[in-house]
Amino acid sequence: MAAYLWAEGLIDNPVFVAEQAYGMNRPGQADVQVVGPQDAIEGVNLGGSGYVLMSGKLKI
């Protein structure tokens, strides 16, 4: 999504903080950096912190 927004000129800066899930009381943030100019994107760097909410095993 970040690469699309940058390529289409829908964001002014290729470095931003993405936020989500505030309405669910599970807010999260990620640092986003689109690498390269709008017409030649090379990649996207993502960073942030996280935690394991749940874990388990599935036996089939």
Beta strands, then each sheet from edge to edge (+ up, - down):
strand 1: 15-20
strand 2: 28-35
strand 3: 43-47
sheet 1: 1+ 2- 3+
end
